[in-house]
Amino acid sequence: MDTSPVYIVIALAAFIVLAIVLFFVKPKNKQHKLSPLISLSFGLTLAGIFFGEERWLGYSLIGAGVLLALAELLRKRSGRVS
């Protein structure tokens, strides 16, 4: 049995658990909304995991997701938040 599908299922389960925990455990006084860039980054990362059979495609999607997340982090840090 190939272990790749097992790792994909474990990674997907970890993302789902993290999303559920972050959704239900949030501060009452401050609400955080995901920016469109972060949502796209998350989607690209998940797509990279799903298309992991083709290494070049999977790694490219994950890399693009990480780069978009870093761009959003730098944008928020510099104070140019819309």
PDB file with SEQRES, HELIX, SHEET and CRYST1 records, atoms N, CA, C and O in Angstrom:
SEQRES   1 A   82  MET ASP THR SER PRO VAL TYR ILE VAL ILE ALA LEU ALA          
SEQRES   2 A   82  ALA PHE ILE VAL LEU ALA ILE VAL LEU PHE PHE VAL LYS          
SEQRES   3 A   82  PRO LYS ASN LYS GLN HIS LYS LEU SER PRO LEU ILE SER          
SEQRES   4 A   82  LEU SER PHE GLY LEU THR LEU ALA GLY ILE PHE PHE GLY          
SEQRES   5 A   82  GLU GLU ARG TRP LEU GLY TYR SER LEU ILE GLY ALA GLY          
SEQRES   6 A   82  VAL LEU LEU ALA LEU ALA GLU LEU LEU ARG LYS ARG SER          
SEQRES   7 A   82  GLY ARG VAL SER                                              
HELIX    1 AA1 SER A    4  PHE A   24  1                                  21    
HELIX    2 AA2 PRO A   36  PHE A   50  1                                  15    
HELIX    3 AA3 ARG A   55  ARG A   77  1                                  23    
CRYST1    1.000    1.000    1.000  90.00  90.00  90.00 P 1           1          
ATOM      1  N   MET A   1       0.838  -1.186   0.000  1.00  0.00           N  
ATOM      2  CA  MET A   1       0.000   0.000   0.000  1.00  0.00           C  
ATOM      3  C   MET A   1       0.877   1.240   0.000  1.00  0.00           C  
ATOM      4  O   MET A   1       1.849   1.339   0.749  1.00  0.00           O  
ATOM      5  N   ASP A   2       0.514   2.172  -0.848  1.00  0.00           N  
ATOM      6  CA  ASP A   2       1.240   3.431  -0.934  1.00  0.00           C  
ATOM      7  C   ASP A   2       0.822   4.339   0.223  1.00  0.00           C  
ATOM      8  O   ASP A   2      -0.359   4.420   0.560  1.00  0.00           O  
ATOM      9  N   THR A   3       1.785   5.012   0.820  1.00  0.00           N  
ATOM     10  CA  THR A   3       1.478   5.829   2.002  1.00  0.00           C  
ATOM     11  C   THR A   3       1.069   7.251   1.647  1.00  0.00           C  
ATOM     12  O   THR A   3       0.662   8.000   2.535  1.00  0.00           O  
ATOM     13  N   SER A   4       1.162   7.651   0.386  1.00  0.00           N  
ATOM     14  CA  SER A   4       0.800   9.017  -0.002  1.00  0.00           C  
ATOM     15  C   SER A   4      -0.652   9.364   0.327  1.00  0.00           C  
ATOM     16  O   SER A   4      -0.894  10.432   0.890  1.00  0.00           O  
ATOM     17  N   PRO A   5      -1.628   8.515   0.003  1.00  0.00           N  
ATOM     18  CA  PRO A   5      -3.008   8.867   0.355  1.00  0.00           C  
ATOM     19  C   PRO A   5      -3.220   9.005   1.865  1.00  0.00           C  
ATOM     20  O   PRO A   5      -4.044   9.804   2.311  1.00  0.00           O  
ATOM     21  N   VAL A   6      -2.485   8.236   2.632  1.00  0.00           N  
ATOM     22  CA  VAL A   6      -2.612   8.327   4.087  1.00  0.00           C  
ATOM     23  C   VAL A   6      -2.144   9.696   4.569  1.00  0.00           C  
ATOM     24  O   VAL A   6      -2.793  10.305   5.419  1.00  0.00           O  
ATOM     25  N   TYR A   7      -1.035  10.184   4.041  1.00  0.00           N  
ATOM     26  CA  TYR A   7      -0.536  11.508   4.426  1.00  0.00           C  
ATOM     27  C   TYR A   7      -1.488  12.610   3.978  1.00  0.00           C  
ATOM     28  O   TYR A   7      -1.676  13.593   4.694  1.00  0.00           O  
ATOM     29  N   ILE A   8      -2.079  12.460   2.823  1.00  0.00           N  
ATOM     30  CA  ILE A   8      -3.029  13.456   2.335  1.00  0.00           C  
ATOM     31  C   ILE A   8      -4.245  13.506   3.252  1.00  0.00           C  
ATOM     32  O   ILE A   8      -4.715  14.590   3.597  1.00  0.00           O  
ATOM     33  N   VAL A   9      -4.752  12.361   3.644  1.00  0.00           N  
ATOM     34  CA  VAL A   9      -5.909  12.319   4.541  1.00  0.00           C  
ATOM     35  C   VAL A   9      -5.561  12.913   5.901  1.00  0.00           C  
ATOM     36  O   VAL A   9      -6.369  13.640   6.480  1.00  0.00           O  
ATOM     37  N   ILE A  10      -4.379  12.616   6.415  1.00  0.00           N  
ATOM     38  CA  ILE A  10      -3.958  13.169   7.708  1.00  0.00           C  
ATOM     39  C   ILE A  10      -3.829  14.682   7.620  1.00  0.00           C  
ATOM     40  O   ILE A  10      -4.274  15.386   8.527  1.00  0.00           O  
ATOM     41  N   ALA A  11      -3.232  15.201   6.554  1.00  0.00           N  
ATOM     42  CA  ALA A  11      -3.079  16.645   6.391  1.00  0.00           C  
ATOM     43  C   ALA A  11      -4.437  17.323   6.256  1.00  0.00           C  
ATOM     44  O   ALA A  11      -4.662  18.381   6.844  1.00  0.00           O  
ATOM     45  N   LEU A  12      -5.333  16.729   5.497  1.00  0.00           N  
ATOM     46  CA  LEU A  12      -6.674  17.292   5.338  1.00  0.00           C  
ATOM     47  C   LEU A  12      -7.424  17.289   6.667  1.00  0.00           C  
ATOM     48  O   LEU A  12      -8.095  18.265   7.000  1.00  0.00           O  
ATOM     49  N   ALA A  13      -7.317  16.212   7.417  1.00  0.00           N  
ATOM     50  CA  ALA A  13      -7.971  16.145   8.729  1.00  0.00           C  
ATOM     51  C   ALA A  13      -7.402  17.209   9.669  1.00  0.00           C  
ATOM     52  O   ALA A  13      -8.149  17.825  10.429  1.00  0.00           O  
ATOM     53  N   ALA A  14      -6.097  17.428   9.621  1.00  0.00           N  
ATOM     54  CA  ALA A  14      -5.487  18.454  10.466  1.00  0.00           C  
ATOM     55  C   ALA A  14      -5.999  19.839  10.086  1.00  0.00           C  
ATOM     56  O   ALA A  14      -6.289  20.647  10.968  1.00  0.00           O  
ATOM     57  N   PHE A  15      -6.116  20.130   8.790  1.00  0.00           N  
ATOM     58  CA  PHE A  15      -6.656  21.419   8.359  1.00  0.00           C  
ATOM     59  C   PHE A  15      -8.094  21.600   8.818  1.00  0.00           C  
ATOM     60  O   PHE A  15      -8.469  22.688   9.256  1.00  0.00           O  
ATOM     61  N   ILE A  16      -8.901  20.554   8.726  1.00  0.00           N  
ATOM     62  CA  ILE A  16     -10.304  20.641   9.137  1.00  0.00           C  
ATOM     63  C   ILE A  16     -10.410  20.870  10.632  1.00  0.00           C  
ATOM     64  O   ILE A  16     -11.191  21.713  11.073  1.00  0.00           O  
ATOM     65  N   VAL A  17      -9.638  20.135  11.419  1.00  0.00           N  
ATOM     66  CA  VAL A  17      -9.657  20.319  12.870  1.00  0.00           C  
ATOM     67  C   VAL A  17      -9.210  21.730  13.233  1.00  0.00           C  
ATOM     68  O   VAL A  17      -9.818  22.371  14.091  1.00  0.00           O  
ATOM     69  N   LEU A  18      -8.165  22.214  12.596  1.00  0.00           N  
ATOM     70  CA  LEU A  18      -7.684  23.570  12.861  1.00  0.00           C  
ATOM     71  C   LEU A  18      -8.743  24.606  12.508  1.00  0.00           C  
ATOM     72  O   LEU A  18      -8.955  25.553  13.265  1.00  0.00           O  
ATOM     73  N   ALA A  19      -9.401  24.440  11.382  1.00  0.00           N  
ATOM     74  CA  ALA A  19     -10.448  25.380  10.983  1.00  0.00           C  
ATOM     75  C   ALA A  19     -11.608  25.368  11.977  1.00  0.00           C  
ATOM     76  O   ALA A  19     -12.144  26.423  12.315  1.00  0.00           O  
ATOM     77  N   ILE A  20     -11.996  24.189  12.444  1.00  0.00           N  
ATOM     78  CA  ILE A  20     -13.083  24.090  13.412  1.00  0.00           C  
ATOM     79  C   ILE A  20     -12.689  24.744  14.729  1.00  0.00           C  
ATOM     80  O   ILE A  20     -13.478  25.484  15.316  1.00  0.00           O  
ATOM     81  N   VAL A  21     -11.486  24.480  15.192  1.00  0.00           N  
ATOM     82  CA  VAL A  21     -11.028  25.068  16.452  1.00  0.00           C  
ATOM     83  C   VAL A  21     -10.974  26.585  16.336  1.00  0.00           C  
ATOM     84  O   VAL A  21     -11.422  27.287  17.243  1.00  0.00           O  
ATOM     85  N   LEU A  22     -10.436  27.101  15.244  1.00  0.00           N  
ATOM     86  CA  LEU A  22     -10.353  28.545  15.068  1.00  0.00           C  
ATOM     87  C   LEU A  22     -11.724  29.181  14.899  1.00  0.00           C  
ATOM     88  O   LEU A  22     -11.911  30.343  15.259  1.00  0.00           O  
ATOM     89  N   PHE A  23     -12.677  28.447  14.363  1.00  0.00           N  
ATOM     90  CA  PHE A  23     -14.021  28.977  14.178  1.00  0.00           C  
ATOM     91  C   PHE A  23     -14.761  29.083  15.505  1.00  0.00           C  
ATOM     92  O   PHE A  23     -15.457  30.069  15.748  1.00  0.00           O  
ATOM     93  N   PHE A  24     -14.619  28.082  16.363  1.00  0.00           N  
ATOM     94  CA  PHE A  24     -15.370  28.066  17.610  1.00  0.00           C  
ATOM     95  C   PHE A  24     -14.646  28.738  18.771  1.00  0.00           C  
ATOM     96  O   PHE A  24     -15.296  29.211  19.703  1.00  0.00           O  
ATOM     97  N   VAL A  25     -13.327  28.792  18.737  1.00  0.00           N  
ATOM     98  CA  VAL A  25     -12.565  29.401  19.826  1.00  0.00           C  
ATOM     99  C   VAL A  25     -11.973  30.705  19.318  1.00  0.00           C  
ATOM    100  O   VAL A  25     -10.850  30.745  18.816  1.00  0.00           O  
ATOM    101  N   LYS A  26     -12.750  31.767  19.458  1.00  0.00           N  
ATOM    102  CA  LYS A  26     -12.274  33.080  19.053  1.00  0.00           C  
ATOM    103  C   LYS A  26     -12.668  34.083  20.128  1.00  0.00           C  
ATOM    104  O   LYS A  26     -13.655  33.888  20.837  1.00  0.00           O  
ATOM    105  N   PRO A  27     -11.913  35.128  20.243  1.00  0.00           N  
ATOM    106  CA  PRO A  27     -12.243  36.126  21.251  1.00  0.00           C  
ATOM    107  C   PRO A  27     -13.608  36.754  20.971  1.00  0.00           C  
ATOM    108  O   PRO A  27     -13.976  36.974  19.817  1.00  0.00           O  
ATOM    109  N   LYS A  28     -14.345  37.036  22.028  1.00  0.00           N  
ATOM    110  CA  LYS A  28     -15.685  37.592  21.877  1.00  0.00           C  
ATOM    111  C   LYS A  28     -15.662  39.047  21.413  1.00  0.00           C  
ATOM    112  O   LYS A  28     -16.579  39.491  20.721  1.00  0.00           O  
ATOM    113  N   ASN A  29     -14.628  39.786  21.787  1.00  0.00           N  
ATOM    114  CA  ASN A  29     -14.618  41.212  21.494  1.00  0.00           C  
ATOM    115  C   ASN A  29     -13.995  41.571  20.146  1.00  0.00           C  
ATOM    116  O   ASN A  29     -14.187  42.690  19.670  1.00  0.00           O  
ATOM    117  N   LYS A  30     -13.275  40.684  19.537  1.00  0.00           N  
ATOM    118  CA  LYS A  30     -12.598  41.008  18.286  1.00  0.00           C  
ATOM    119  C   LYS A  30     -12.881  39.917  17.255  1.00  0.00           C  
ATOM    120  O   LYS A  30     -12.597  38.742  17.486  1.00  0.00           O  
ATOM    121  N   GLN A  31     -13.431  40.311  16.143  1.00  0.00           N  
ATOM    122  CA  GLN A  31     -13.758  39.350  15.104  1.00  0.00           C  
ATOM    123  C   GLN A  31     -12.765  39.487  13.956  1.00  0.00           C  
ATOM    124  O   GLN A  31     -12.567  40.578  13.422  1.00  0.00           O  
ATOM    125  N   HIS A  32     -12.150  38.386  13.585  1.00  0.00           N  
ATOM    126  CA  HIS A  32     -11.184  38.371  12.491  1.00  0.00           C  
ATOM    127  C   HIS A  32     -11.841  37.774  11.266  1.00  0.00           C  
ATOM    128  O   HIS A  32     -12.395  36.676  11.310  1.00  0.00           O  
ATOM    129  N   LYS A  33     -11.773  38.502  10.189  1.00  0.00           N  
ATOM    130  CA  LYS A  33     -12.265  37.981   8.922  1.00  0.00           C  
ATOM    131  C   LYS A  33     -11.066  37.691   8.039  1.00  0.00           C  
ATOM    132  O   LYS A  33     -10.064  38.406   8.062  1.00  0.00           O  
ATOM    133  N   LEU A  34     -11.191  36.634   7.266  1.00  0.00           N  
ATOM    134  CA  LEU A  34     -10.122  36.302   6.328  1.00  0.00           C  
ATOM    135  C   LEU A  34     -10.178  37.253   5.146  1.00  0.00           C  
ATOM    136  O   LEU A  34     -11.240  37.512   4.579  1.00  0.00           O  
ATOM    137  N   SER A  35      -9.024  37.759   4.794  1.00  0.00           N  
ATOM    138  CA  SER A  35      -8.962  38.612   3.611  1.00  0.00           C  
ATOM    139  C   SER A  35      -9.045  37.726   2.368  1.00  0.00           C  
ATOM    140  O   SER A  35      -8.766  36.530   2.440  1.00  0.00           O  
ATOM    141  N   PRO A  36      -9.423  38.301   1.244  1.00  0.00           N  
ATOM    142  CA  PRO A  36      -9.491  37.499   0.017  1.00  0.00           C  
ATOM    143  C   PRO A  36      -8.145  36.867  -0.344  1.00  0.00           C  
ATOM    144  O   PRO A  36      -8.103  35.757  -0.875  1.00  0.00           O  
ATOM    145  N   LEU A  37      -7.047  37.570  -0.057  1.00  0.00           N  
ATOM    146  CA  LEU A  37      -5.727  37.034  -0.387  1.00  0.00           C  
ATOM    147  C   LEU A  37      -5.399  35.819   0.480  1.00  0.00           C  
ATOM    148  O   LEU A  37      -4.830  34.844  -0.010  1.00  0.00           O  
ATOM    149  N   ILE A  38      -5.753  35.872   1.754  1.00  0.00           N  
ATOM    150  CA  ILE A  38      -5.512  34.728   2.636  1.00  0.00           C  
ATOM    151  C   ILE A  38      -6.406  33.556   2.245  1.00  0.00           C  
ATOM    152  O   ILE A  38      -5.972  32.405   2.283  1.00  0.00           O  
ATOM    153  N   SER A  39      -7.657  33.842   1.868  1.00  0.00           N  
ATOM    154  CA  SER A  39      -8.555  32.772   1.426  1.00  0.00           C  
ATOM    155  C   SER A  39      -8.012  32.078   0.181  1.00  0.00           C  
ATOM    156  O   SER A  39      -8.054  30.853   0.071  1.00  0.00           O  
ATOM    157  N   LEU A  40      -7.506  32.873  -0.749  1.00  0.00           N  
ATOM    158  CA  LEU A  40      -6.907  32.305  -1.966  1.00  0.00           C  
ATOM    159  C   LEU A  40      -5.669  31.484  -1.616  1.00  0.00           C  
ATOM    160  O   LEU A  40      -5.444  30.417  -2.189  1.00  0.00           O  
ATOM    161  N   SER A  41      -4.872  31.977  -0.682  1.00  0.00           N  
ATOM    162  CA  SER A  41      -3.678  31.268  -0.247  1.00  0.00           C  
ATOM    163  C   SER A  41      -4.042  29.906   0.358  1.00  0.00           C  
ATOM    164  O   SER A  41      -3.409  28.893   0.059  1.00  0.00           O  
ATOM    165  N   PHE A  42      -5.056  29.901   1.199  1.00  0.00           N  
ATOM    166  CA  PHE A  42      -5.509  28.657   1.821  1.00  0.00           C  
ATOM    167  C   PHE A  42      -6.021  27.680   0.756  1.00  0.00           C  
ATOM    168  O   PHE A  42      -5.736  26.484   0.811  1.00  0.00           O  
ATOM    169  N   GLY A  43      -6.770  28.199  -0.203  1.00  0.00           N  
ATOM    170  CA  GLY A  43      -7.285  27.351  -1.280  1.00  0.00           C  
ATOM    171  C   GLY A  43      -6.180  26.756  -2.136  1.00  0.00           C  
ATOM    172  O   GLY A  43      -6.239  25.585  -2.512  1.00  0.00           O  
ATOM    173  N   LEU A  44      -5.171  27.563  -2.441  1.00  0.00           N  
ATOM    174  CA  LEU A  44      -4.048  27.054  -3.236  1.00  0.00           C  
ATOM    175  C   LEU A  44      -3.267  25.981  -2.481  1.00  0.00           C  
ATOM    176  O   LEU A  44      -2.820  24.995  -3.067  1.00  0.00           O  
ATOM    177  N   THR A  45      -3.111  26.185  -1.184  1.00  0.00           N  
ATOM    178  CA  THR A  45      -2.400  25.183  -0.386  1.00  0.00           C  
ATOM    179  C   THR A  45      -3.174  23.866  -0.357  1.00  0.00           C  
ATOM    180  O   THR A  45      -2.589  22.793  -0.504  1.00  0.00           O  
ATOM    181  N   LEU A  46      -4.489  23.953  -0.167  1.00  0.00           N  
ATOM    182  CA  LEU A  46      -5.303  22.731  -0.186  1.00  0.00           C  
ATOM    183  C   LEU A  46      -5.279  22.066  -1.561  1.00  0.00           C  
ATOM    184  O   LEU A  46      -5.215  20.841  -1.660  1.00  0.00           O  
ATOM    185  N   ALA A  47      -5.330  22.868  -2.612  1.00  0.00           N  
ATOM    186  CA  ALA A  47      -5.258  22.311  -3.967  1.00  0.00           C  
ATOM    187  C   ALA A  47      -3.920  21.623  -4.189  1.00  0.00           C  
ATOM    188  O   ALA A  47      -3.857  20.585  -4.848  1.00  0.00           O  
ATOM    189  N   GLY A  48      -2.854  22.192  -3.646  1.00  0.00           N  
ATOM    190  CA  GLY A  48      -1.541  21.565  -3.757  1.00  0.00           C  
ATOM    191  C   GLY A  48      -1.488  20.218  -3.071  1.00  0.00           C  
ATOM    192  O   GLY A  48      -0.825  19.293  -3.540  1.00  0.00           O  
ATOM    193  N   ILE A  49      -2.196  20.113  -1.951  1.00  0.00           N  
ATOM    194  CA  ILE A  49      -2.250  18.825  -1.256  1.00  0.00           C  
ATOM    195  C   ILE A  49      -3.056  17.823  -2.075  1.00  0.00           C  
ATOM    196  O   ILE A  49      -2.660  16.665  -2.208  1.00  0.00           O  
ATOM    197  N   PHE A  50      -4.188  18.269  -2.625  1.00  0.00           N  
ATOM    198  CA  PHE A  50      -5.028  17.360  -3.401  1.00  0.00           C  
ATOM    199  C   PHE A  50      -4.346  16.894  -4.686  1.00  0.00           C  
ATOM    200  O   PHE A  50      -4.492  15.738  -5.081  1.00  0.00           O  
ATOM    201  N   PHE A  51      -3.605  17.787  -5.338  1.00  0.00           N  
ATOM    202  CA  PHE A  51      -2.935  17.438  -6.583  1.00  0.00           C  
ATOM    203  C   PHE A  51      -1.481  17.046  -6.335  1.00  0.00           C  
ATOM    204  O   PHE A  51      -0.615  17.308  -7.170  1.00  0.00           O  
ATOM    205  N   GLY A  52      -1.216  16.431  -5.212  1.00  0.00           N  
ATOM    206  CA  GLY A  52       0.138  16.052  -4.826  1.00  0.00           C  
ATOM    207  C   GLY A  52       0.721  14.905  -5.625  1.00  0.00           C  
ATOM    208  O   GLY A  52       1.927  14.665  -5.565  1.00  0.00           O  
ATOM    209  N   GLU A  53      -0.106  14.193  -6.369  1.00  0.00           N  
ATOM    210  CA  GLU A  53       0.405  13.082  -7.176  1.00  0.00           C  
ATOM    211  C   GLU A  53       1.361  13.590  -8.244  1.00  0.00           C  
ATOM    212  O   GLU A  53       2.392  12.972  -8.509  1.00  0.00           O  
ATOM    213  N   GLU A  54       1.020  14.704  -8.848  1.00  0.00           N  
ATOM    214  CA  GLU A  54       1.920  15.366  -9.793  1.00  0.00           C  
ATOM    215  C   GLU A  54       2.770  16.325  -8.980  1.00  0.00           C  
ATOM    216  O   GLU A  54       2.298  17.395  -8.597  1.00  0.00           O  
ATOM    217  N   ARG A  55       3.999  15.964  -8.714  1.00  0.00           N  
ATOM    218  CA  ARG A  55       4.828  16.751  -7.793  1.00  0.00           C  
ATOM    219  C   ARG A  55       4.999  18.191  -8.227  1.00  0.00           C  
ATOM    220  O   ARG A  55       4.906  19.098  -7.399  1.00  0.00           O  
ATOM    221  N   TRP A  56       5.245  18.422  -9.497  1.00  0.00           N  
ATOM    222  CA  TRP A  56       5.481  19.796  -9.949  1.00  0.00           C  
ATOM    223  C   TRP A  56       4.246  20.660  -9.727  1.00  0.00           C  
ATOM    224  O   TRP A  56       4.367  21.830  -9.367  1.00  0.00           O  
ATOM    225  N   LEU A  57       3.064  20.098  -9.938  1.00  0.00           N  
ATOM    226  CA  LEU A  57       1.827  20.857  -9.762  1.00  0.00           C  
ATOM    227  C   LEU A  57       1.539  21.078  -8.277  1.00  0.00           C  
ATOM    228  O   LEU A  57       1.205  22.187  -7.861  1.00  0.00           O  
ATOM    229  N   GLY A  58       1.670  20.023  -7.491  1.00  0.00           N  
ATOM    230  CA  GLY A  58       1.409  20.138  -6.058  1.00  0.00           C  
ATOM    231  C   GLY A  58       2.335  21.123  -5.368  1.00  0.00           C  
ATOM    232  O   GLY A  58       1.885  21.978  -4.605  1.00  0.00           O  
ATOM    233  N   TYR A  59       3.616  21.004  -5.634  1.00  0.00           N  
ATOM    234  CA  TYR A  59       4.583  21.906  -5.003  1.00  0.00           C  
ATOM    235  C   TYR A  59       4.410  23.339  -5.507  1.00  0.00           C  
ATOM    236  O   TYR A  59       4.602  24.290  -4.749  1.00  0.00           O  
ATOM    237  N   SER A  60       4.053  23.495  -6.764  1.00  0.00           N  
ATOM    238  CA  SER A  60       3.835  24.842  -7.292  1.00  0.00           C  
ATOM    239  C   SER A  60       2.644  25.510  -6.617  1.00  0.00           C  
ATOM    240  O   SER A  60       2.710  26.688  -6.265  1.00  0.00           O  
ATOM    241  N   LEU A  61       1.562  24.770  -6.436  1.00  0.00           N  
ATOM    242  CA  LEU A  61       0.379  25.336  -5.787  1.00  0.00           C  
ATOM    243  C   LEU A  61       0.648  25.660  -4.320  1.00  0.00           C  
ATOM    244  O   LEU A  61       0.234  26.709  -3.829  1.00  0.00           O  
ATOM    245  N   ILE A  62       1.331  24.771  -3.630  1.00  0.00           N  
ATOM    246  CA  ILE A  62       1.655  25.026  -2.225  1.00  0.00           C  
ATOM    247  C   ILE A  62       2.586  26.233  -2.118  1.00  0.00           C  
ATOM    248  O   ILE A  62       2.399  27.084  -1.248  1.00  0.00           O  
ATOM    249  N   GLY A  63       3.572  26.309  -2.983  1.00  0.00           N  
ATOM    250  CA  GLY A  63       4.491  27.446  -2.975  1.00  0.00           C  
ATOM    251  C   GLY A  63       3.781  28.756  -3.251  1.00  0.00           C  
ATOM    252  O   GLY A  63       4.064  29.764  -2.604  1.00  0.00           O  
ATOM    253  N   ALA A  64       2.853  28.753  -4.214  1.00  0.00           N  
ATOM    254  CA  ALA A  64       2.092  29.965  -4.507  1.00  0.00           C  
ATOM    255  C   ALA A  64       1.234  30.365  -3.307  1.00  0.00           C  
ATOM    256  O   ALA A  64       1.101  31.551  -3.007  1.00  0.00           O  
ATOM    257  N   GLY A  65       0.652  29.380  -2.620  1.00  0.00           N  
ATOM    258  CA  GLY A  65      -0.141  29.678  -1.427  1.00  0.00           C  
ATOM    259  C   GLY A  65       0.694  30.291  -0.321  1.00  0.00           C  
ATOM    260  O   GLY A  65       0.259  31.235   0.339  1.00  0.00           O  
ATOM    261  N   VAL A  66       1.878  29.768  -0.115  1.00  0.00           N  
ATOM    262  CA  VAL A  66       2.768  30.302   0.924  1.00  0.00           C  
ATOM    263  C   VAL A  66       3.213  31.720   0.553  1.00  0.00           C  
ATOM    264  O   VAL A  66       3.259  32.596   1.417  1.00  0.00           O  
ATOM    265  N   LEU A  67       3.540  31.954  -0.715  1.00  0.00           N  
ATOM    266  CA  LEU A  67       3.955  33.294  -1.140  1.00  0.00           C  
ATOM    267  C   LEU A  67       2.835  34.320  -0.968  1.00  0.00           C  
ATOM    268  O   LEU A  67       3.089  35.453  -0.560  1.00  0.00           O  
ATOM    269  N   LEU A  68       1.610  33.929  -1.275  1.00  0.00           N  
ATOM    270  CA  LEU A  68       0.490  34.843  -1.085  1.00  0.00           C  
ATOM    271  C   LEU A  68       0.254  35.143   0.395  1.00  0.00           C  
ATOM    272  O   LEU A  68      -0.057  36.278   0.758  1.00  0.00           O  
ATOM    273  N   ALA A  69       0.401  34.135   1.243  1.00  0.00           N  
ATOM    274  CA  ALA A  69       0.244  34.354   2.686  1.00  0.00           C  
ATOM    275  C   ALA A  69       1.330  35.292   3.207  1.00  0.00           C  
ATOM    276  O   ALA A  69       1.051  36.164   4.030  1.00  0.00           O  
ATOM    277  N   LEU A  70       2.551  35.123   2.740  1.00  0.00           N  
ATOM    278  CA  LEU A  70       3.634  36.021   3.157  1.00  0.00           C  
ATOM    279  C   LEU A  70       3.401  37.442   2.649  1.00  0.00           C  
ATOM    280  O   LEU A  70       3.680  38.406   3.363  1.00  0.00           O  
ATOM    281  N   ALA A  71       2.894  37.582   1.427  1.00  0.00           N  
ATOM    282  CA  ALA A  71       2.599  38.904   0.889  1.00  0.00           C  
ATOM    283  C   ALA A  71       1.533  39.604   1.727  1.00  0.00           C  
ATOM    284  O   ALA A  71       1.644  40.799   1.999  1.00  0.00           O  
ATOM    285  N   GLU A  72       0.516  38.877   2.131  1.00  0.00           N  
ATOM    286  CA  GLU A  72      -0.530  39.454   2.974  1.00  0.00           C  
ATOM    287  C   GLU A  72       0.007  39.824   4.353  1.00  0.00           C  
ATOM    288  O   GLU A  72      -0.362  40.858   4.910  1.00  0.00           O  
ATOM    289  N   LEU A  73       0.866  38.993   4.893  1.00  0.00           N  
ATOM    290  CA  LEU A  73       1.473  39.293   6.192  1.00  0.00           C  
ATOM    291  C   LEU A  73       2.307  40.569   6.114  1.00  0.00           C  
ATOM    292  O   LEU A  73       2.216  41.422   6.997  1.00  0.00           O  
ATOM    293  N   LEU A  74       3.105  40.704   5.082  1.00  0.00           N  
ATOM    294  CA  LEU A  74       3.913  41.909   4.912  1.00  0.00           C  
ATOM    295  C   LEU A  74       3.043  43.138   4.657  1.00  0.00           C  
ATOM    296  O   LEU A  74       3.363  44.234   5.118  1.00  0.00           O  
ATOM    297  N   ARG A  75       1.956  42.959   3.931  1.00  0.00           N  
ATOM    298  CA  ARG A  75       1.049  44.074   3.659  1.00  0.00           C  
ATOM    299  C   ARG A  75       0.397  44.563   4.946  1.00  0.00           C  
ATOM    300  O   ARG A  75       0.290  45.770   5.164  1.00  0.00           O  
ATOM    301  N   LYS A  76      -0.038  43.646   5.796  1.00  0.00           N  
ATOM    302  CA  LYS A  76      -0.658  44.036   7.060  1.00  0.00           C  
ATOM    303  C   LYS A  76       0.367  44.640   8.023  1.00  0.00           C  
ATOM    304  O   LYS A  76       0.051  45.568   8.767  1.00  0.00           O  
ATOM    305  N   ARG A  77       1.557  44.127   8.007  1.00  0.00           N  
ATOM    306  CA  ARG A  77       2.594  44.623   8.912  1.00  0.00           C  
ATOM    307  C   ARG A  77       2.995  46.052   8.550  1.00  0.00           C  
ATOM    308  O   ARG A  77       3.298  46.853   9.434  1.00  0.00           O  
ATOM    309  N   SER A  78       2.998  46.372   7.262  1.00  0.00           N  
ATOM    310  CA  SER A  78       3.420  47.714   6.847  1.00  0.00           C  
ATOM    311  C   SER A  78       2.337  48.761   7.088  1.00  0.00           C  
ATOM    312  O   SER A  78       2.594  49.956   6.943  1.00  0.00           O  
ATOM    313  N   GLY A  79       1.141  48.334   7.449  1.00  0.00           N  
ATOM    314  CA  GLY A  79       0.079  49.270   7.767  1.00  0.00           C  
ATOM    315  C   GLY A  79      -0.810  49.636   6.607  1.00  0.00           C  
ATOM    316  O   GLY A  79      -1.649  50.529   6.731  1.00  0.00           O  
ATOM    317  N   ARG A  80      -0.649  48.973   5.488  1.00  0.00           N  
ATOM    318  CA  ARG A  80      -1.486  49.263   4.316  1.00  0.00           C  
ATOM    319  C   ARG A  80      -2.678  48.327   4.278  1.00  0.00           C  
ATOM    320  O   ARG A  80      -2.915  47.659   3.271  1.00  0.00           O  
ATOM    321  N   VAL A  81      -3.420  48.273   5.356  1.00  0.00           N  
ATOM    322  CA  VAL A  81      -4.579  47.375   5.433  1.00  0.00           C  
ATOM    323  C   VAL A  81      -5.791  48.107   4.900  1.00  0.00           C  
ATOM    324  O   VAL A  81      -6.051  49.252   5.271  1.00  0.00           O  
ATOM    325  N   SER A  82      -6.528  47.446   4.032  1.00  0.00           N  
ATOM    326  CA  SER A  82      -7.712  48.086   3.458  1.00  0.00           C  
ATOM    327  C   SER A  82      -8.935  47.815   4.294  1.00  0.00           C  
ATOM    328  O   SER A  82     -10.026  48.277   3.960  1.00  0.00           O  
TER     329      SER A  82                                                      
END                                                                             
